[in-house]
Amino acid sequence: MRHARRRVVRRVTRLAAVGGLLLGGAMVTQAAMASEPPQSPAAPLSTASTAAETGSTLTAKLGTARSAGSWIGADGRPVVAVTDAGAARQVRQAGAEPKMVGHSMNELKSAAATLRSAPRVAGTAWSVDYRTNRVVVRADSTVSSGDWTRMTKVASRIGNFVTMERSKGTFTTRLNGAQPILSTGGRCSAGFNVTNGQRDFILTAGHCGPAGSIWFADNQGNQQLGTTVNTNFPGADFSLVQYDSGKAGAGADVVAVGGGKGVRITGAADATVGQRVFRSGSTSGLHDGQVTALNATVNYPEGTVTGLIETNVCAEPGDSGGPLFSEGVALGVTSGGSGDCTSGGTTFFQPLIKAMSALNVRLITSGGKAGAAQNPSPAPSTATPQSTVAPSAASPGSTAPVSGIAQGRTLLARLTDTRNVGPGLLIMAGSLIALIAARYIRSEQERRAYQRYYSATWG
């Protein structure tokens, strides 16, 4: 009877140990696989893009004499600046929020044109702030008191809706990016992959280098990437780098955000004031902020660039050409700005759709297909319920692994990472010890039983 109970105990112990090994192995495998960046499906157009389309369509319908721009409100709804009660009624009927202002878009544009016709002063910038119905002129630390006084006189002659502000730091291009690209002229960033239907290109900043610049993917100059074949700077700030192989390869629709991870790009759109946006760069990594103005003009030391997106996202030297995006929608490439990612600052971006139109190329989106720029759809003629999400809730987009320079970890690396597989390894170790102990106890019991039998039969 006692021997039978021992056999039952041993069998239960062995079964428990084997079960623990299987369970621990399953936990290890699951944890290792879970540590891989998920490949989420392509995201649809963002709620911010929907609100932006409604606002831009309404301003186009009202005209520049009865409206003064649109933006995304704190609750995610489109807000349209209007100059009369009739325009306000039309905005409400379309499901947006009107805001009565004193100056039309015609007046704001005229003010910007007057500033542009004045003598150029390097280190200055101006943009139209739709939300405050003002034109804001900024001057960095390099602008002398004499130049500041002259610009102030120009602004005062335009009207009191033109305001002057001093900015810390210096307005410079960010030469030196999601993935770094290097040439003899300096370091820049790969922005977005585009195609003309026959060959693929990197669309990056124009100030990164003139036509004919040769780009490499490493500091030693061993991995030649491509050559700049088209550039526009100053005036605008974009260029095309043609891949030497002719094709962008796998992962062409993904922009890197650091740590071997990326964001899948599903389309392109124009930015909207108030929209939460994200910028990736090889110098400072992933950062976010808000679009503060559109159609900004910046007087860099190298020349004047117009039609830029103004944001409060930080950037640093080396981030030039890096991608600007939100919820998987491409918006622009990094041009320049002031400040850094320690103290903050202002960063300007070249709008992507405008650059692609000038270059006659299309964005490469999910599945390696070329995606045309997404045009705003007409606003509804009658009020319709709108699904709104606050701008602060916006995300970069669906995640995806980065191929090429930054590779994901191997399965062996993930299996040996105790942060991911520690619990499973502990269960496996305990089960293995229990199995060995059960086997040892059985062997010891069988040895003693044999000794007793041998002693009894021998003598």
C-alpha positions in Angstrom: 0.0 0.0 0.0 2.8 2.4 0.9 4.7 1.6 -2.3 1.5 2.3 -4.3 1.1 5.7 -2.7 4.8 6.5 -3.5 4.3 5.6 -7.2 1.2 7.9 -7.3 3.2 10.8 -5.8 6.1 10.3 -8.2 3.8 10.2 -11.2 1.9 13.4 -10.1 5.3 15.1 -9.5 6.6 14.2 -12.9 3.3 15.3 -14.6 3.4 18.6 -12.8 7.0 19.2 -13.7 6.4 18.4 -17.4 3.3 20.7 -17.3 5.4 23.5 -15.8 8.0 23.1 -18.5 5.3 23.4 -21.2 3.7 26.4 -19.6 7.0 28.2 -19.0 8.0 27.5 -22.7 4.6 29.0 -23.9 5.1 32.1 -21.7 8.6 32.6 -23.0 7.5 32.3 -26.6 4.5 34.6 -26.1 6.6 37.2 -24.3 9.3 37.2 -26.9 6.8 37.6 -29.7 5.0 40.3 -27.9 8.2 42.4 -27.7 8.2 42.8 -31.5 6.8 46.1 -32.7 3.2 45.3 -33.9 2.3 45.7 -37.5 -1.0 47.6 -37.3 -3.2 47.9 -40.3 -3.1 51.1 -42.2 -5.1 53.9 -40.4 -7.8 55.8 -42.1 -7.8 59.6 -42.5 -7.6 61.2 -39.1 -10.4 63.1 -37.4 -8.1 66.2 -37.6 -8.0 65.8 -41.4 -11.8 65.6 -41.5 -12.2 68.8 -39.5 -9.5 70.5 -41.6 -11.4 69.6 -44.8 -14.6 71.1 -43.5 -12.9 74.3 -42.4 -10.9 74.8 -45.7 -14.0 74.0 -47.8 -16.0 76.6 -45.9 -13.3 79.3 -46.2 -13.1 78.7 -50.0 -16.9 78.9 -50.3 -17.1 82.1 -48.3 -14.2 83.8 -50.1 -11.3 85.9 -48.8 -13.5 89.0 -48.2 -15.9 87.2 -45.8 -13.5 84.8 -44.0 -10.1 84.8 -42.4 -8.9 81.3 -42.1 -9.9 78.2 -40.2 -8.4 76.0 -37.4 -9.2 73.0 -35.2 -10.7 74.0 -31.8 -9.8 72.5 -28.5 -12.8 70.1 -28.8 -11.7 68.9 -32.2 -14.4 70.8 -34.1 -13.5 73.1 -37.1 -13.6 76.8 -36.3 -13.9 79.4 -39.1 -13.1 83.1 -38.8 -15.9 85.2 -40.5 -16.5 88.9 -41.0 -20.3 89.1 -41.1 -23.4 87.5 -39.6 -24.5 85.8 -42.9 -21.1 84.0 -43.1 -21.5 82.9 -39.5 -24.9 81.3 -40.2 -23.5 79.4 -43.2 -20.7 78.1 -41.0 -23.1 76.9 -38.3 -25.3 75.2 -40.9 -22.3 73.2 -42.1 -21.7 71.9 -38.5 -18.6 74.1 -37.8 -18.1 76.9 -35.2 -17.9 80.6 -36.5 -15.8 83.3 -34.9 -16.4 86.9 -35.7 -13.2 88.8 -36.5 -12.3 92.4 -37.6 -10.0 91.7 -40.5 -10.6 89.6 -43.6 -8.1 87.2 -45.3 -7.7 89.9 -48.0 -6.4 92.3 -45.3 -4.1 89.7 -43.7 -2.6 88.8 -47.1 -2.1 92.4 -48.0 -0.2 93.0 -44.8 2.1 90.0 -45.5 2.7 91.3 -49.0 3.7 94.7 -47.6 6.2 93.1 -45.3 7.6 91.0 -48.1 8.1 94.1 -50.3 10.1 95.9 -47.5 13.9 95.5 -47.5 14.9 92.0 -46.5 16.2 91.5 -43.0 17.9 88.1 -42.2 16.7 86.6 -39.0 13.1 87.8 -39.3 9.9 85.8 -40.0 6.2 86.5 -40.2 3.0 84.5 -40.3 -0.8 84.9 -40.2 -2.3 83.8 -36.8 -5.8 82.8 -37.8 -6.9 82.3 -34.2 -6.0 85.9 -33.1 -6.7 87.5 -36.5 -3.2 89.0 -36.5 0.0 89.0 -38.6 2.9 88.2 -36.2 6.4 89.5 -37.1 9.3 87.9 -35.2 13.0 88.8 -35.1 15.7 86.6 -33.7 18.8 87.6 -31.6 20.9 88.5 -34.7 18.6 91.4 -35.8 20.1 94.7 -34.9 18.2 97.4 -33.1 18.3 99.6 -36.2 16.7 96.9 -38.4 14.1 96.2 -35.7 13.1 99.8 -35.6 12.8 100.0 -39.3 10.6 96.9 -39.4 8.5 98.2 -36.5 7.8 101.4 -38.6 6.7 99.3 -41.6 4.3 97.3 -39.3 2.8 100.3 -37.7 1.9 101.8 -41.1 0.0 98.6 -42.0 -2.2 98.6 -38.9 -2.5 97.5 -35.3 -3.3 93.9 -36.3 0.4 93.5 -37.2 2.4 92.8 -34.0 6.1 92.6 -33.3 7.8 89.9 -31.2 11.4 89.2 -30.3 12.5 85.5 -30.4 15.3 83.8 -28.5 17.9 81.9 -30.6 18.5 82.2 -34.3 16.4 81.3 -37.3 18.5 78.8 -39.1 18.1 75.9 -41.5 18.5 72.5 -39.7 21.2 71.1 -41.9 23.2 68.4 -40.2 15.5 63.2 -39.8 14.1 60.1 -39.5 17.0 58.1 -41.0 20.3 60.1 -41.4 21.7 60.7 -44.9 25.1 62.2 -45.3 27.1 63.9 -48.0 30.3 66.0 -48.3 28.1 69.0 -47.7 26.7 67.9 -44.3 24.1 65.7 -42.7 20.4 65.8 -43.4 17.3 63.5 -43.1 15.3 61.2 -45.2 11.8 62.7 -45.3 9.3 60.7 -47.3 9.6 58.2 -50.1 8.0 59.3 -53.4 7.8 58.0 -56.9 7.2 59.3 -60.4 5.9 55.8 -61.5 9.3 54.8 -62.9 11.8 55.5 -60.2 11.7 56.1 -56.5 13.1 59.1 -54.6 13.6 60.6 -51.1 11.8 63.9 -50.7 13.8 66.0 -48.3 14.7 69.7 -47.6 16.1 71.8 -50.5 18.8 73.5 -48.4 20.4 70.1 -47.8 22.4 70.4 -50.9 22.4 71.4 -54.6 21.6 69.1 -57.6 24.4 66.5 -58.0 25.0 66.0 -54.3 25.8 62.4 -53.5 24.3 60.9 -50.4 25.4 58.0 -48.2 23.8 55.9 -45.5 27.0 55.7 -43.4 29.7 58.0 -42.1 32.4 56.1 -44.0 30.9 56.7 -47.4 30.6 52.9 -48.2 26.8 52.7 -48.6 26.0 55.1 -51.4 22.3 55.9 -51.3 21.5 58.2 -54.1 22.0 61.6 -55.8 20.1 64.9 -55.6 18.4 65.4 -59.0 16.1 68.3 -58.3 16.1 71.1 -55.7 14.3 74.3 -54.8 15.9 76.7 -52.3 15.5 79.5 -51.4 11.9 80.5 -52.3 10.7 77.0 -51.3 12.6 74.3 -49.4 12.4 70.8 -51.0 14.6 68.5 -53.1 14.6 65.0 -54.6 17.3 62.4 -54.0 17.1 59.6 -56.6 17.9 56.1 -55.2 20.9 54.6 -57.0 19.0 51.3 -57.2 15.9 53.0 -58.6 13.7 51.6 -55.9 13.0 52.5 -52.3 12.7 48.8 -51.3 10.8 47.2 -48.4 9.3 49.6 -45.8 9.1 52.5 -48.1 5.9 53.6 -46.5 7.4 53.7 -42.9 9.1 56.7 -41.2 11.5 55.9 -38.4 10.7 57.2 -34.9 13.6 55.6 -33.0 14.3 52.3 -31.2 13.9 50.3 -34.4 10.2 51.4 -34.6 8.4 53.4 -37.2 5.0 54.9 -38.2 3.2 53.6 -41.3 2.3 56.5 -43.7 -1.1 56.1 -45.3 -1.5 59.3 -47.2 -0.8 63.1 -47.5 -2.7 66.2 -46.6 -2.3 69.9 -45.8 -1.7 70.9 -42.2 -4.3 72.8 -40.2 -3.8 75.4 -37.5 -4.4 73.8 -34.1 -3.6 70.3 -35.3 -1.4 68.1 -33.1 1.6 67.0 -35.2 4.7 64.9 -34.8 8.3 65.3 -36.2 11.0 62.7 -36.3 14.7 63.4 -36.7 18.0 61.5 -36.3 19.4 64.2 -34.0 16.6 64.7 -31.5 14.2 61.8 -32.2 10.4 62.0 -32.0 8.8 65.2 -30.7 5.3 66.6 -31.0 3.5 70.0 -30.8 0.9 72.0 -32.6 0.5 73.9 -35.9 0.5 77.5 -34.9 0.3 79.2 -38.4 0.3 78.6 -42.1 1.9 80.5 -45.1 4.8 81.6 -42.9 7.8 83.5 -44.4 11.3 83.1 -43.0 14.3 85.2 -43.9 17.2 82.7 -43.4 20.7 83.9 -43.8 20.8 81.9 -47.1 17.6 83.4 -48.5 13.9 83.9 -48.0 11.4 80.9 -48.0 7.7 81.4 -48.1 4.5 79.3 -47.7 5.8 77.3 -44.7 4.0 75.6 -41.9 4.8 77.2 -38.5 4.8 74.9 -35.4 5.9 74.9 -31.8 7.6 71.5 -32.3 11.2 71.6 -31.3 14.1 70.6 -33.7 17.9 70.7 -33.7 20.7 70.8 -36.3 20.7 67.5 -38.2 16.9 67.3 -38.3 16.5 69.0 -41.7 14.3 67.2 -44.1 12.8 65.0 -41.4 9.1 64.1 -41.7 6.1 66.0 -40.2 3.0 63.8 -39.8 -0.1 63.1 -37.7 -2.1 59.9 -37.4 -0.2 58.3 -40.3 -0.9 61.3 -42.6 2.2 63.0 -44.1 2.2 66.8 -43.8 5.7 68.2 -44.6 9.5 68.1 -44.2 11.6 70.1 -41.7 13.0 73.4 -43.0 14.4 75.3 -40.0 13.6 77.4 -37.0 15.0 78.6 -33.7 15.6 77.1 -30.2 16.2 73.4 -29.4 14.6 70.4 -27.7 15.8 71.5 -24.2 14.3 75.0 -24.1 11.8 74.6 -26.9 11.4 76.8 -30.0 9.7 77.4 -33.3 10.1 75.1 -36.3 9.0 75.6 -39.9 8.1 72.9 -42.4 7.8 72.8 -46.2 4.3 71.6 -47.0 4.5 68.2 -48.6 1.6 68.4 -51.1 2.9 71.6 -52.5 6.4 70.1 -53.0 5.0 66.9 -54.6 2.9 68.9 -57.0 5.9 71.0 -58.1 8.1 67.9 -58.5 5.3 65.8 -60.2 5.7 62.9 -57.8 3.4 60.8 -55.6 3.8 59.6 -52.0 4.6 55.9 -51.6 2.0 54.6 -49.1 1.0 51.2 -47.5 1.7 48.1 -49.6 4.4 50.0 -51.7 1.7 51.7 -53.7 2.0 55.3 -54.8 -0.7 57.4 -53.2 -1.9 60.6 -54.7 -2.3 63.6 -52.5 -5.6 63.6 -50.7 -7.9 66.4 -51.7 -10.4 68.0 -49.4 -14.0 66.7 -50.0 -16.9 69.2 -50.1 -18.4 70.2 -46.9 -22.0 69.0 -46.2 -24.7 71.6 -47.3 -26.7 70.9 -44.2 -25.7 70.5 -40.6 -24.5 66.9 -39.8 -23.3 65.4 -36.6 -19.5 65.3 -36.5 -17.3 62.8 -34.6 -14.8 65.1 -32.9 -11.6 64.3 -31.0 -9.6 66.9 -29.2 -6.3 67.6 -31.0 -4.3 66.5 -27.9 -5.7 63.0 -28.4 -4.0 62.6 -31.8 -1.3 60.0 -32.3 1.6 59.6 -34.7 -0.1 56.7 -36.5 0.0 52.9 -36.7 3.3 51.4 -35.7 5.5 49.3 -38.0 9.1 47.9 -37.8 11.8 49.8 -39.6 13.7 48.0 -42.3 17.1 48.9 -43.6 19.5 50.8 -41.3 17.6 50.2 -38.0 16.7 46.5 -37.7 14.5 44.9 -35.1 16.1 42.5 -32.6 16.6 38.8 -33.4 14.5 36.1 -31.9 17.5 35.0 -29.9 17.9 38.5 -28.4 14.3 38.6 -27.4 14.4 35.1 -25.9 17.4 36.1 -23.7 15.8 39.4 -22.6 14.9 38.6 -18.9 12.6 41.7 -18.8 10.3 40.0 -21.3 10.7 36.3 -20.5 11.7 36.3 -16.8 8.4 34.7 -15.4 8.4 31.9 -17.9 12.1 31.1 -17.3 11.4 30.9 -13.6 8.6 28.5 -14.1 10.7 26.4 -16.5 13.7 26.4 -14.0 11.4 25.3 -11.1 9.8 22.6 -13.1 13.2 21.3 -14.3 14.5 21.1 -10.7 11.3 19.3 -9.6 11.7 16.8 -12.4 15.4 16.1 -11.6 14.6 15.8 -7.9 11.8 13.3 -8.5 14.1 11.3 -10.7 16.8 11.4 -8.1 14.5 10.3 -5.3 13.1 7.4 -7.3 16.6 6.3 -8.2 17.7 6.5 -4.5 14.6 4.5 -3.4 15.2 1.8 -6.0 18.9 1.6 -5.0 18.0 1.1 -1.3 15.3 -1.4 -2.1 17.8 -3.4 -4.2 20.3 -3.3 -1.3 17.7 -4.7 1.1 16.7 -7.4 -1.4 20.4 -8.3 -2.1 21.2 -8.5 1.7 18.2 -10.7 2.4 18.9 -13.2 -0.5 22.7 -13.3 -0.1 22.9 -14.5 3.3 
